[in-house]
Structure formats: C-alpha cells, structure tokens
C-alpha cells in the first residue's frame, strides 16, 4: 500500500485565515469608481399577463440613471440549460412571483427601492397552478403555452417482467411519499458586479457565482458577444449548495446589460427576501411505490411513479430527475422494475440543483419501504438490506453490472451497526409498549376549550419520551454520468524557487477544494501544500471543466491536477536522470521538499532541482486533463451503464421523541461513507458534519410553503434551520476502497453526506412511535397531527 506524505492527513484550509478574520473579499465587498446599483421590479402575482407599464412618475427623478428591460437585450431573451424558457426580463407574462420585469439603475439602492412603488403596472391575473399532481390534467392552465404541455421531461425505466414479479411475490406493499420544497439557505445572498470595458475588451463580471464558465456562456448569448469578450471572475463564495448557478447566470446577464447601457459598473446585491423570492429550490417529489417481495424479504418487483415539481422553469429538472430514475430502486437488486419519473411545470418557485440532486427524495421513500418490508416479514432492517443489497457483480435496475470499483455497501452497513447495538435496540424499541399516556388521551379527546388540568392529569416528563433508532443506506453515481461527456482541466506552473501556481477549471464554492487540489499536487512532488498558490478562478485563464456539481470536483478535478503534477514530475525526473547518470529503473523519491535516489545515495533539495531544470530550459508549466470513461444510456428503456463508478454510504440515527410535543431530539448520527481515498481528512470530516446537519434539517424542520404560489417564509425568522447544537453527536467513519479513478481513487463525498440523514431519522421515528410518517419534514405538527399547519397571512413575524 502506498505511503502518503500529506494525502489523508488533516490539512488546514488555506482560505481559513482570510475568512475568519473578515478580510476575504465577497462579491458585495467589491467597489468601482462610478459604480451604480440595480434594483429589480416585480409584481405581486404568481401568474399574470402584463398589459402596460407606466414609468412616467419616476422618469425625471434624480436618483434614477436608467431603466433596463427586454428591449435592451441584443441577444437571447430567454435562457436555460436544456429548454430556453426563462426570460432575463419578463415582457408579456409572469409565471412565478420571483419574475423580474425590469431593473432600475442608479446610485442609491434605497432610493431606487422607493421609486418602485411609483411604477404603475397593469396586468390581468391568470389561473394559478400549484399542485404538481394536477399539472398534466387536460384542464390544467399551461405555464408555457408554446410547449403545448406542462411536462418538462419524462424518464422511463423498464427491466424484466413486472407482472411476473408481482405474481411471484408473497407480499405486495403500496405506499405514497412526499417531500417538500426547501431553500438552499446559504449565508451570503446573491451579489454580482458587471464592468463594461469597451468593445475591444468586452464585459468583466465578478460575483458570488458557482459555475463561472456557465455564467460566461449565458452572458455571452444574452449580450450577443463571443466567449472571449466575457470574463467571469469568482469572488469568495458565502455558500451555495448548488444554489448559485441559474439565478446567478441571470443576475449576471442583467448587470451586464445595465453596465453596457449606462457605461458604468453596475452591482446587483440581493436582500434575503429578494434571494428567497427569486432563487430556485429543491424539487418537491410525489412518489408512489408498489413493491413485491417474498416471505423472506427478497425484492421481486417495483413499480415507481414520481412527479417532480419543476416550478415555473425547467432549469436543471431534466438532469435532477435523470439521477432519480437511475437510483429510484435504491442500492438493491430487483429483477423486475417499471419506473416513470416526470418533472412538470407549475407556478410555484422554480426548482433546480441542490446538494443531493435528485437522490434525497427517493432515498426517503425507498429506505422507509425497506424498513416496512422488514417489519412485515419479521426481520430486522439490517438483514433485509443485506439480503437485497448490491455486491460486486450485482446488476442495477438499469442493467449495469457493478464492476471495476469497490462495491462497499455491505461494508458500510456493517461498520454503521457495529458502532451500536443496532438490532437489539431496534427490536427493543419496536416491541416496547407505545401506549399513549391516559392523561394525553384525555387532553386530545376533550371537547371543552379548557386547558386547566387536575392534579391527576399531570404527566411526568419521562412518560412522554420514546427512543428510536433507524438506518438508511444508498449508492450514488459519481460525476455527470451519462448526462454528458465528463472532463476537467488544471493549469500547474512550477517556479524556479520550488513554489508553484495552480488553477483548476472547477470552482471553489466553500467546500475546501483549493486545499484538496493543493494537497494532490504537493503529494506528487513531495512539497508542502502551502508552497502552492491557488489562483483566483477567472474564465480568461481557467480551462472550462464543466460545472462544479454532482460531487465531481475531487474525482474529475483531482484527476486533472494529478495529471498535471505527474507531467511536471516526469520532466524533473528526466533532468535528474541525466544529471546523476541514472538508469531508467532507478527509483526517485520526492518527499519532505527534496528528491532522493537511495541506490546512488544522491539527494537534492526541491528548490535546487527546480532551478536546475529552469537553467536547462525545461518547461515547468503544463495543462493537465482528466476525462472520465465513456458511459451510455438508452432513453426509451432506461437501460445502460449510467455512471462509471459509484460510492456507498449508510447513516444510522438515534433519536428521542417527545410524544407530548412532537419534538424530535437527534441524539446521535453515525455516518459511514466510502469516498474512495480521503484526500484531506479535515475537509472530509467537515463535509460529514455539514451534510448530516443539513440532511437532518431536511428531515425534521425545513420547508418553503406558498399560498397561491406566493412564498410565506421570506427570511430566517420563519424558515427554520438546524444549527450545530441541534445534533448531539455526529460520528464520521470512512471506508476507503481501492479505486482506479481520480487521484489515488479519491471519489465523491459532498452530496452523499446529506442524502441519507432524513431517511435514517424517519426510520428512527417509526421505530420510536410504531407509526410510519410519509411526508417530509417529519416536524412536530406531522408527529402530533399528521398534517402541516400553515398561516394564511403572508406577513412575517419580524415585520
């Protein structure tokens, strides 16, 4: 086994000092001489036809420099990753409350905000569609009439003989699950500045941008400029979780249009309310599962129908739901499968990429069902998962044979349950008397409005507490898969003093990617990661490596960085072989900032070697490139090798539930993951702590709700988030495998750490109460009332 110098060790993040001291520059911190601000103009409607816009009351105001709308756009009026259905400025129809009609531009944001109230916009309300399950009804209002349907996309998957599978089943279980719309909830709202540098240099954009090259592509199309005239620079990012892609592309285009029109730099800096109103969310899912299984718990057949609420625009729905159809049956062998996943338009907030990307929703359903199967056949949840779970050589629902990687599902399951006495705890909790105390029954059944209790009605706190334990497991395809060709590039430039520059085409979004890439290059060359300076992400110098999504950065970008560093190392080795007259078989060791040949007893410091190479005229700069293996997919049948490799994970949750209040206290989460090779231990631990907490919030508290399409929770006073104090203990465990892909087998971790937690907690709640809950979040209202309570009034508590 290879011995590593820095890989797998806890390395401090190289951007940590600037961030904790407040010296890091975020988009809102940038200022330019003569800079103006842009403020969006909207109407309070979810669906309307615009009849007329009267700006006459504000045209002479000294605080107004310009009004920008669709007439100022030279290029594409509408954009989108697959369907070009989202306007930069709406001119005819509003299809969701976040839509922007125009941009007021001037020197003072507050003054511009006041001017918005004087604009007179005449519009006719249209029928509002908020129920995605009715979106395909014949009488449903069409969100985009030009498409002739509210169907965004449909992915089928067919394998085996479904009728035969159900006929051979001893039991058939049919259940429906729903998941909610949630907000990314990054700390930093969206901000972008556009600077027009003239026809010869084009436009420069600096912003809180997740995917700079995607932004460049969109702005180029909107402005009608070549890619070389659009330069996008990523500022420090104050969180994204997938949320600063589409929205930031459109904000960047608006700012660019305004900058060209005014000749001034233009900044758009959103408030929290603007951010929540306009940004896309995680898809709510409506999932129907029909599952056939034997009396031993062996899966025989699955019929799955899923509706994903895409909201007003298609955005990333085709990609999100494709991952869903691949993984809808879970990490289990099922010979007979029929799956249909549809994304549909509604007037709800539009939905797109969010951490987990189409997997947390079906994992909640499928892992709930696996526990129900265990209960029905008299087994424990672990036994049923081991009976059905993937192993090397297993065949997925899409017909892919799992090979050429470590299929570690059984390993992660065993590692999780070995940290607890899972089976005994689960069985004990399930068999304990779940009878509701008589006092609680009396209150619940009382027909009076009196809340006065007699002495005998008082309940001891211990009487209402119930312990629960639950687990959930998953497999996740790494990188983009059959969604597209996958490749990434990295630029590496070694200096003659032994220091280096590094830049990859994948973006740092707060996940610690710069440090990870520096570690990889440092490991190859035997130097300190701090000797490598990571350059700012700038599309004019960084190679386009696709989006920073799908937990692909360590795998694809890491492969590119290692390729670049390996290339430079080979050049340095050639210099030494010539200088020391070594045979090709002689081994050179790069470590501790020096290079050693033990057989010749030769040694040189790394800086001296760099100077030697420099003097010999050897190029010490290169572009590394890493391309993933080809995969394929048959759209009609949903068959094919969806991804070239997978990761496996298991989360085990221990909870205490108060049946008197419905509050779920999360005592412990054991999070076991197979990330291939851990590159930065400290970064990997951070991914687990953050992902588990975010996933728990998805499970028990977070939800964006709307009234006639208008969002209720417009700030964090009503949109509830968990904090680090809301989970008592998180225990990360890494099962490292032997992988041929990426840098020493380093694969994916960011999204798997989130996607399992809600399902594990839901199973723990089932274990504690003896009841199954079908709708996320399983909050106190769901536990007590089996329904959510929403205020009809849209006024916030803080207003």
FENFEN-V601285 format. One record per residue. N is the residue number from 1. SS is DSSP state (H for helix, E for strand, - for the rest). PSI is psi as a letter, one per 30 degrees, with the letter a starting at -180 (999 if undefined). D_CENTER is the distance of its C-alpha to the mean C-alpha in Angstrom with 1 decimal. Layout:
n: {N,N}
ss: {SS,SS}
psi: {PSI,PSI}
d_center: {D_CENTER,D_CENTER}
//
This chain:
n: {1,2,3,4,5,6,7,8,9,10,11,12,13,14,15,16,17,18,19,20,21,22,23,24,25,26,27,28,29,30,31,32,33,34,35,36,37,38,39,40,41,42,43,44,45,46,47,48,49,50,51,52,53,54,55,56,57,58,59,60,61,62,63,64,65,66,67,68,69,70,71,72,73,74,75,76,77,78,79,80,81,82,83,84,85,86,87,88,89,90,91,92,93,94,95,96,97,98,99,100,101,102,103,104,105,106,107,108,109,110,111,112,113,114,115,116,117,118,119,120,121,122,123,124,125,126,127,128,129,130,131,132,133,134,135,136,137,138,139,140,141,142,143,144,145,146,147,148,149,150,151,152,153,154,155,156,157,158,159,160,161,162,163,164,165,166,167,168,169,170,171,172,173,174,175,176,177,178,179,180,181,182,183,184,185,186,187,188,189,190,191,192,193,194,195,196,197,198,199,200,201,202,203,204,205,206,207,208,209,210,211,212,213,214,215,216,217,218,219,220,221,222,223,224,225,226,227,228,229,230,231,232,233,234,235,236,237,238,239,240,241,242,243,244,245,246,247,248,249,250,251,252,253,254,255,256,257,258,259,260,261,262,263,264,265,266,267,268,269,270,271,272,273,274,275,276,277,278,279,280,281,282,283,284,285,286,287,288,289,290,291,292,293,294,295,296,297,298,299,300,301,302,303,304,305,306,307,308,309,310,311,312,313,314,315,316,317,318,319,320,321,322,323,324,325,326,327,328,329,330,331,332,333,334,335,336,337,338,339,340,341,342,343,344,345,346,347,348,349,350,351,352,353,354,355,356,357,358,359,360,361,362,363,364,365,366,367,368,369,370,371,372,373,374,375,376,377,378,379,380,381,382,383,384,385,386,387,388,389,390,391,392,393,394,395,396,397,398,399,400,401,402,403,404,405,406,407,408,409,410,411,412,413,414,415,416,417,418,419,420,421,422,423,424,425,426,427,428,429,430,431,432,433,434,435,436,437,438,439,440,441,442,443,444,445,446,447,448,449,450,451,452,453,454,455,456,457,458,459,460,461,462,463,464,465,466,467,468,469,470,471,472,473,474,475,476,477,478,479,480,481,482,483,484,485,486,487,488,489,490,491,492,493,494,495,496,497,498,499,500,501,502,503,504,505,506,507,508,509,510,511,512,513,514,515,516,517,518,519,520,521,522,523,524,525,526,527,528,529,530,531,532,533,534,535,536,537,538,539,540,541,542,543,544,545,546,547,548,549,550,551,552,553,554,555,556,557,558,559,560,561,562,563,564,565,566,567,568,569,570,571,572,573,574,575,576,577,578,579,580,581,582,583,584,585,586,587,588,589,590,591,592,593,594,595,596,597,598,599,600,601,602,603,604,605,606,607,608,609,610,611,612,613,614,615,616,617,618,619,620,621,622,623,624,625,626,627,628,629,630,631,632,633,634,635,636,637,638,639,640,641,642,643,644,645,646,647,648,649,650,651,652,653,654,655,656,657,658,659,660,661,662,663,664,665,666,667,668,669,670,671,672,673,674,675,676,677,678,679,680,681,682,683,684,685,686,687,688,689,690,691,692,693,694,695,696,697,698,699,700,701,702,703,704,705,706,707,708,709,710,711,712,713,714,715,716,717,718,719,720,721,722,723,724,725,726,727,728,729,730,731,732,733,734,735,736,737,738,739,740,741,742,743,744,745,746,747,748,749,750,751,752,753,754,755,756,757,758,759,760,761,762,763,764,765,766,767,768,769,770,771,772,773,774,775,776,777,778,779,780,781,782,783,784,785,786,787,788,789,790,791,792,793,794,795,796,797,798,799}
ss: {-,-,-,-,-,-,-,-,E,-,-,-,-,-,-,H,H,H,H,H,H,-,-,-,-,E,H,H,H,-,-,-,-,-,-,E,E,E,E,E,E,-,-,-,-,-,-,E,E,E,E,E,E,E,-,-,-,-,-,-,-,-,-,-,-,E,E,E,-,H,H,H,-,-,-,-,-,E,E,-,-,-,-,-,-,E,E,-,-,-,-,-,E,E,-,-,-,-,-,-,-,E,E,E,E,E,-,-,H,H,H,H,H,H,H,H,-,-,-,E,E,E,E,E,E,-,-,-,-,-,-,H,H,H,-,-,-,-,-,-,-,-,-,-,H,H,H,-,-,-,E,E,E,E,E,E,E,E,E,-,-,H,H,H,H,H,H,-,-,-,E,E,E,E,E,E,E,E,-,-,-,E,-,-,-,-,-,-,-,-,E,E,E,E,E,E,-,-,-,-,-,-,E,E,E,E,E,-,-,-,-,H,H,H,H,H,H,H,H,H,H,H,H,-,-,-,H,H,H,E,E,E,E,E,-,E,-,-,-,-,-,-,-,-,-,H,H,H,H,H,H,H,H,H,H,H,H,H,H,H,H,H,-,-,-,E,E,E,E,-,-,H,H,H,H,H,H,H,-,-,E,E,-,-,E,E,E,E,E,E,E,E,E,-,-,-,-,-,E,E,E,E,E,E,E,E,E,E,E,E,E,-,-,-,-,-,H,H,H,H,H,H,H,H,H,H,H,-,-,-,-,E,-,-,-,E,E,E,E,E,E,E,E,E,E,-,-,-,-,-,E,-,-,-,-,-,-,-,-,H,H,H,H,H,H,H,H,H,H,H,H,H,H,H,H,H,-,-,-,-,H,H,H,H,H,H,H,H,E,-,-,-,-,-,E,-,-,-,-,-,E,-,-,-,-,-,-,-,H,H,H,H,H,H,H,H,H,H,-,-,-,H,H,H,H,H,H,H,H,H,H,-,-,-,-,-,-,H,H,H,H,H,H,H,H,-,-,-,-,-,-,-,-,-,H,H,H,-,-,-,H,H,H,H,E,E,E,E,E,E,E,E,E,E,E,E,E,-,-,-,H,H,H,-,-,-,E,E,E,E,E,E,E,E,-,-,-,-,-,E,E,E,E,E,-,-,-,-,-,-,-,-,H,H,H,H,H,H,H,H,H,H,H,H,H,-,-,-,H,H,H,E,E,E,-,-,-,E,-,-,-,-,-,-,-,-,-,-,-,-,-,-,H,H,H,H,H,H,H,H,H,H,H,H,H,H,H,H,H,H,H,H,H,H,H,H,H,H,H,-,-,-,-,-,-,-,-,-,E,E,E,-,-,E,E,E,E,-,-,-,-,E,E,E,E,H,H,H,H,H,H,H,H,H,H,-,-,-,-,-,E,E,E,E,E,E,E,-,-,-,-,-,-,E,-,-,-,-,E,-,-,-,-,-,-,E,E,E,E,E,E,E,E,E,E,E,E,E,-,-,-,-,-,E,E,E,E,E,E,E,E,E,E,E,E,E,-,-,-,E,H,H,H,H,H,H,H,H,H,H,H,H,H,H,H,H,H,H,H,H,-,-,-,-,-,E,E,-,-,E,E,-,-,-,-,-,-,-,-,-,-,-,-,-,-,-,E,E,E,E,E,E,E,E,E,E,-,-,-,-,-,-,-,-,-,E,-,-,-,-,-,H,H,H,H,-,H,H,H,H,H,H,H,H,H,H,H,H,H,-,-,-,-,-,E,-,-,-,-,H,H,H,H,H,H,-,-,-,-,-,-,-,-,-,-,-,-,-,-}
psi: {k,k,k,k,e,f,k,f,l,j,k,k,k,f,g,e,e,e,e,f,f,g,f,k,j,l,e,f,f,k,k,k,k,g,k,l,k,k,k,k,k,l,l,i,k,f,j,l,k,k,e,l,k,j,g,e,f,f,e,g,k,f,f,k,e,l,k,k,a,f,f,f,k,f,b,k,f,k,l,k,e,d,k,i,f,j,k,e,k,k,f,e,k,k,f,l,f,f,k,k,e,l,k,k,k,a,f,j,e,e,e,e,e,e,f,e,f,f,k,j,k,k,l,k,k,l,k,k,j,f,j,f,f,g,f,g,l,e,g,k,k,k,e,i,f,f,f,g,l,g,k,e,l,k,j,l,k,k,k,a,j,e,e,e,e,e,e,f,k,f,k,k,k,k,l,k,k,k,l,l,k,l,k,e,h,l,e,j,l,k,k,k,k,k,j,k,g,l,e,e,f,b,k,k,k,k,l,i,k,e,i,e,e,e,e,e,e,e,e,e,e,e,f,h,l,l,e,f,g,j,k,k,k,k,l,k,k,h,k,e,h,f,f,h,d,e,e,e,e,e,e,e,e,e,e,e,e,e,e,e,e,f,g,l,k,k,k,k,j,k,l,e,e,e,e,e,e,f,l,l,a,k,k,k,k,j,k,k,k,j,k,k,l,l,f,f,g,k,k,e,k,k,k,k,k,k,k,k,j,f,a,f,l,e,b,g,e,e,e,e,f,e,e,e,e,e,g,f,f,a,h,k,k,j,f,j,k,j,k,k,k,k,k,l,k,a,g,l,k,l,k,b,k,k,j,e,i,g,e,e,e,f,e,e,e,e,e,e,e,e,e,e,e,e,e,e,g,h,l,l,e,e,e,e,e,e,e,f,l,k,l,k,f,l,k,l,f,g,g,k,k,j,l,g,l,j,j,g,e,e,e,e,e,e,e,e,f,f,f,l,i,e,e,e,e,e,e,e,e,e,f,l,j,g,k,k,k,e,e,e,e,e,e,e,f,k,f,l,g,k,g,k,k,l,e,f,f,k,k,k,e,f,f,g,k,k,k,k,k,l,l,k,l,l,l,k,k,k,a,f,b,g,f,l,k,k,l,l,l,k,k,k,j,k,l,f,g,f,l,l,k,k,k,l,f,k,k,j,g,f,f,g,e,e,e,e,e,e,e,e,e,e,e,e,f,h,l,k,f,f,f,k,j,k,l,k,j,k,f,f,f,k,k,j,g,a,l,i,l,g,h,f,e,e,e,e,e,e,e,e,e,e,e,e,e,e,e,e,e,e,e,e,e,e,e,e,e,e,e,g,h,l,l,f,f,k,k,k,k,j,l,h,g,l,k,k,j,e,e,f,h,k,k,k,l,e,e,e,e,e,e,e,e,e,f,g,g,k,k,g,k,l,k,k,k,k,k,l,l,k,l,l,k,j,e,e,f,h,k,l,j,e,l,f,l,l,l,k,l,k,k,k,k,k,l,k,k,j,f,f,f,g,k,j,k,j,e,k,k,j,j,k,k,j,g,c,k,k,e,j,e,e,e,e,e,e,e,e,e,e,e,e,e,e,e,e,e,e,e,f,e,k,k,j,l,l,j,h,f,k,k,e,i,g,l,g,f,f,j,k,k,l,l,f,f,f,k,e,k,k,j,k,k,k,j,k,l,j,k,f,l,a,j,g,g,k,c,k,e,e,e,f,f,e,f,f,e,e,e,e,e,e,e,e,e,e,e,e,f,g,k,k,k,f,k,k,k,i,a,e,e,e,e,e,f,g,l,k,k,k,k,e,k,g,k,l,f,f,999}
d_center: {33.4,32.4,32.9,30.4,31.3,27.9,25.2,24.1,25.7,24.3,24.2,23.8,21.2,23.2,21.7,22.3,25.8,25.2,22.3,24.3,27.5,26.1,27.2,23.9,23.8,21.0,21.4,23.4,25.8,27.0,30.4,32.8,36.4,36.9,33.3,32.8,30.1,28.5,28.2,26.8,29.2,28.1,29.9,29.3,28.8,26.2,28.4,31.5,33.7,34.6,38.4,39.2,38.0,40.7,40.0,43.8,43.6,41.4,42.7,45.3,43.2,43.3,39.7,38.5,38.3,36.7,35.0,32.4,31.6,31.3,34.8,33.7,31.3,33.0,30.4,27.8,27.7,24.6,21.4,18.4,16.6,18.6,20.9,22.4,22.5,21.3,24.1,24.0,26.8,27.9,31.6,32.5,30.1,27.5,25.0,22.8,23.7,21.3,23.3,25.3,28.9,29.9,29.5,32.3,32.9,35.1,35.7,34.7,31.6,33.5,36.3,34.1,32.4,35.9,36.9,34.3,36.4,39.4,37.8,39.1,36.9,38.5,36.3,36.8,34.4,33.1,32.1,28.7,26.5,24.1,24.3,22.1,24.5,27.3,25.7,27.6,30.8,33.8,34.4,30.8,30.7,29.0,26.2,26.9,30.5,30.6,28.4,30.8,28.2,25.1,23.5,20.6,20.4,21.6,20.9,23.6,24.0,27.5,29.0,32.3,34.6,33.0,36.3,37.8,34.8,35.3,39.1,38.8,36.7,38.5,35.9,33.7,30.9,29.4,26.7,24.4,21.1,19.1,15.7,15.3,13.8,11.8,11.3,8.6,11.8,11.8,15.4,16.3,16.8,16.8,19.8,21.4,25.0,26.7,30.0,32.4,34.4,36.8,37.2,37.6,34.5,32.2,29.3,27.4,24.1,22.6,19.4,16.2,14.6,11.4,13.1,16.8,18.2,16.5,17.9,21.2,21.4,20.9,23.4,25.8,26.0,26.5,29.1,30.8,30.7,30.3,27.2,29.5,30.3,26.7,25.6,22.2,21.8,18.7,19.7,18.2,14.8,14.8,11.1,8.3,4.7,4.6,7.7,10.5,11.0,13.3,14.7,15.6,17.2,19.4,20.3,21.2,23.4,25.1,25.8,27.2,29.4,30.7,31.4,33.4,35.3,36.3,36.7,34.9,31.6,29.4,26.6,24.3,23.0,21.3,22.2,19.9,21.4,20.9,17.3,16.6,19.1,17.9,14.1,12.1,10.5,8.8,11.5,14.3,15.9,19.6,20.3,23.8,24.6,28.1,28.6,31.9,32.8,36.0,37.9,36.4,32.9,32.3,30.0,32.0,30.2,27.1,26.9,23.5,23.1,19.8,19.5,16.2,16.8,15.8,17.7,19.9,18.3,16.9,14.2,11.6,13.0,15.1,12.3,10.1,13.4,14.8,12.4,13.6,17.2,17.0,15.9,17.5,20.5,18.7,20.1,23.6,26.5,27.5,30.3,30.3,27.2,26.8,23.3,22.7,19.4,19.9,17.9,20.3,21.0,22.0,22.8,20.0,17.2,15.4,11.9,9.4,5.9,3.3,1.6,4.7,5.4,9.0,9.9,10.0,12.5,15.0,14.8,16.2,18.9,19.9,20.0,22.0,24.3,24.9,26.3,28.4,29.8,30.7,32.6,34.4,35.7,36.6,34.3,31.6,27.9,27.9,30.9,29.4,26.2,28.3,30.6,27.9,25.2,24.6,26.9,27.9,29.3,27.6,26.8,23.6,23.8,23.4,26.4,24.8,26.8,24.8,26.5,26.4,23.9,24.2,23.4,23.0,22.2,25.6,25.4,22.3,23.9,27.2,25.8,24.1,27.2,29.5,28.2,29.5,32.3,29.9,32.2,35.0,32.9,31.2,34.7,36.3,33.9,34.1,37.9,38.6,40.1,37.5,40.2,39.5,42.1,45.0,44.6,41.1,42.5,45.3,43.1,40.8,43.9,45.9,47.1,48.2,46.3,47.6,45.2,48.2,48.2,51.3,51.5,51.0,47.7,46.0,43.3,42.8,39.2,39.0,39.9,36.6,34.2,32.7,31.0,28.3,26.5,23.8,21.6,18.9,18.1,15.9,15.8,13.0,13.8,13.2,12.5,13.0,15.9,18.3,16.2,18.0,20.0,18.1,19.7,19.3,22.0,23.1,26.2,28.3,31.6,33.9,36.6,40.2,39.9,37.1,34.2,31.5,28.9,25.6,23.0,20.2,18.7,15.1,14.1,14.0,11.3,12.7,11.6,15.3,15.2,18.7,20.2,18.9,20.4,23.5,24.0,23.9,26.5,28.5,28.8,30.2,32.7,33.6,33.0,31.2,27.6,28.9,31.3,28.5,27.6,24.1,24.6,22.8,20.4,22.8,22.6,26.4,26.4,23.0,22.9,20.4,18.0,15.5,12.0,9.9,7.1,7.3,8.2,11.3,12.6,14.9,16.1,16.9,17.4,19.2,21.3,22.3,23.2,25.2,27.0,28.0,29.2,31.0,32.8,34.0,35.1,37.1,38.9,39.7,41.0,43.3,44.7,45.6,47.0,49.3,50.1,50.8,52.2,49.9,49.7,46.5,46.2,46.3,43.1,41.6,39.5,37.1,36.5,37.2,37.5,40.3,41.2,43.8,45.9,47.4,49.9,51.4,50.9,49.3,46.8,45.4,43.0,39.8,40.8,44.2,42.8,40.7,43.8,45.8,43.4,43.4,47.2,47.3,45.3,42.3,39.0,36.4,33.6,31.5,28.4,26.5,24.7,22.7,22.3,20.8,23.3,23.8,22.5,23.6,23.0,25.6,24.3,27.3,27.1,23.5,25.1,24.4,22.7,19.1,17.8,20.1,18.9,16.9,15.9,17.1,16.5,18.3,18.0,21.3,21.6,25.0,25.6,28.5,28.8,31.4,32.8,34.8,31.9,28.9,27.1,24.9,25.2,22.8,25.2,23.5,20.4,21.1,18.0,19.1,17.1,18.3,16.6,19.7,21.2,19.9,20.4,20.3,20.9,20.3,16.9,16.1,17.5,15.5,12.2,13.8,15.2,12.2,10.0,13.1,13.9,10.7,11.0,14.7,14.3,12.6,15.6,18.4,18.2,15.4,16.2,16.8,20.1,22.4,26.1,27.3,23.9,24.1,21.5,23.2,20.9,21.1,20.7,20.0,23.5,22.5,18.7,18.8,16.5,17.3,18.6,19.5,22.8,21.5,21.1,24.3,23.5,20.5,21.8,19.7,21.4,20.7,22.4,22.9,23.9,26.0,23.9,25.2,22.0,20.6,22.4,24.5,21.9,18.9,15.9,12.4,11.3,8.1,6.1,9.7,10.6,8.7,9.4,13.2,14.3,14.9,16.8,18.8,19.8,20.8,23.0,24.5,25.3,27.0,28.9,30.0,31.2,32.2,30.3,27.1,24.7,22.9,20.8,17.8,18.1,21.1,22.4,26.1,27.1,25.7,27.6,30.8,31.0,28.6,27.4,25.5,27.6,26.8,29.2,30.7,31.2,28.4,29.8,27.8,29.5,29.5,31.1}
//
